[in-house]
Amino acid sequence: MEKLQTKYLGLTLSSPLIVSSSLLTSTAGQLKEAEDSGAGAVVLKSLFEEQITSQVHSLSSAHEYPEAADYIANYVRSNSVDNYLDLIRKAKKNLKIPVIPSVNCYTAEGWTGFARKMEDAGADALEVNVFFLPVDRKKTSAESEKLYLDLIEKLRRSITIPISLKIGFRFSNILYMIDQFYMRGVAGVVMFNRFFEPDIDINKMEIIPASVFSKEFERRYVLRWIAMASAQDVKIDISASTGVKSGQDAVKYLLAGANTVQVCSVLYEKGISYIRTMNEQILKWMKTKEFDSVDVFRGMLNYMNYDMPAVYERTQFMKHFSTYE
Ligand SMILES: Cc1cc2nc3c(=O)[nH]c(=O)nc-3n(C[C@H](O)[C@H](O)[C@H](O)COP(=O)(O)O)c2cc1C
């Protein structure tokens, strides 16, 4: 397995495959199964800023007395956080692979304090999933972007462990943003988060969640940006996320320049132990290509190393689509 060894956020991983943040990483038993199946690291389910707030609201609305509501609010907040810190401590005790907790947030207020507690509980790094939706038409994109930068600066002052940012791909200029993250001390970016999207049930006349699990075709939104970002003169690590269904899919992201590859939906479909099969698939492919380590082929087909970088650019649109009648 040494052939799969990978560096990510300054940590040494035995495989580039990481079990990404979800309910699959919410118990000590699942985390152990991930390690036993050959995962290089685990990202714990996210602690949500909204989750804490809504628990506080729903419980407090059941109470008539403001003092009781305050008490309950504090209890719920500390209990959620305490359970989470417990999970980190347990994971650190039981596992040899890096343990990366995750926070899903949309502001820098009210949670950076317990980021330090996660660090104290033994977290090897922190993944921050910023789910900020720009729904105010009077706010400029620069204002939305500033939210990310302020958040990082505040967090960077609170903790010393590496920070990775799980981002979406809907920035006007992703490469500029990654540059800005790097300059503020972010060690890695997860490309990309797969946000909750709404769908409409036309019979029930209701809004329903669009597919919870990813499909293979979604990799088409990711590959170019990994190939571009990994070709920049910026020493930020990249963890690919979305649409990985096999070891072969992971190889594609590694060739595009990712340091690690996160997996989620396929493990819901096939079980956490499928990581073992995926590692074997990567090793088998490496053997056919005579690659002795992941480092040898990482980024081999990115924007800088590929001998026809234009395939990643706009001109391909004209070439490719003009051949269809
Ligand atoms: C059921 C479910 C729960 C998830 N929960 C989280 C979460 O708590 N935090 C997070 O950052 N991402 C969460 N995700 C997103 C995944 O970590 C991952 O980024 C996304 O599913 C794309 O990867 P995939 O194509 O391998 O599924 C969740 C995904 C699923 C399907």
The ligand as a MOL file (V3000), in Angstrom:
LIG
                    3D

  0  0  0     0  0            999 V3000
M  V30 BEGIN CTAB
M  V30 COUNTS 31 33 0 0 0
M  V30 BEGIN ATOM
M  V30 1 C -26.2620 12.0990 2.7710 0
M  V30 2 C -25.1540 13.0840 2.6140 0
M  V30 3 C -24.7390 13.8620 3.6960 0
M  V30 4 C -23.7390 14.8250 3.5510 0
M  V30 5 N -23.3470 15.5730 4.6220 0
M  V30 6 C -22.3310 16.4690 4.4760 0
M  V30 7 C -21.8630 17.2020 5.5760 0
M  V30 8 O -22.3430 17.0850 6.7060 0
M  V30 9 N -20.8700 18.0980 5.3730 0
M  V30 10 C -20.2700 18.2580 4.1560 0
M  V30 11 O -19.3380 19.0600 4.0370 0
M  V30 12 N -20.6820 17.5550 3.0900 0
M  V30 13 C -21.7010 16.6620 3.2170 0
M  V30 14 N -22.1010 15.9380 2.1450 0
M  V30 15 C -21.4280 16.1450 0.8400 0
M  V30 16 C -20.3350 15.0940 0.6300 0
M  V30 17 O -19.3140 15.1870 1.6010 0
M  V30 18 C -19.6960 15.2200 -0.7670 0
M  V30 19 O -18.9760 16.4310 -0.8590 0
M  V30 20 C -20.7250 15.1860 -1.8970 0
M  V30 21 O -21.6870 14.1710 -1.6890 0
M  V30 22 C -20.0500 14.9270 -3.2420 0
M  V30 23 O -19.2870 13.7470 -3.2040 0
M  V30 24 P -19.8330 12.3620 -3.8540 0
M  V30 25 O -20.0680 12.6110 -5.2790 0
M  V30 26 O -18.7270 11.3660 -3.5930 0
M  V30 27 O -21.0740 12.0150 -3.1260 0
M  V30 28 C -23.1040 14.9840 2.2810 0
M  V30 29 C -23.5130 14.1710 1.2100 0
M  V30 30 C -24.5070 13.2340 1.3530 0
M  V30 31 C -24.8930 12.3860 0.1750 0
M  V30 END ATOM
M  V30 BEGIN BOND
M  V30 1 1 1 2
M  V30 2 1 2 3
M  V30 3 2 2 30
M  V30 4 2 3 4
M  V30 5 1 4 5
M  V30 6 1 4 28
M  V30 7 2 5 6
M  V30 8 1 6 7
M  V30 9 1 6 13
M  V30 10 2 7 8
M  V30 11 1 7 9
M  V30 12 1 9 10
M  V30 13 2 10 11
M  V30 14 1 10 12
M  V30 15 2 12 13
M  V30 16 1 13 14
M  V30 17 1 14 15
M  V30 18 1 14 28
M  V30 19 1 15 16
M  V30 20 1 16 17
M  V30 21 1 16 18
M  V30 22 1 18 19
M  V30 23 1 18 20
M  V30 24 1 20 21
M  V30 25 1 20 22
M  V30 26 1 22 23
M  V30 27 1 23 24
M  V30 28 2 24 25
M  V30 29 1 24 26
M  V30 30 1 24 27
M  V30 31 2 28 29
M  V30 32 1 29 30
M  V30 33 1 30 31
M  V30 END BOND
M  V30 END CTAB
M  END
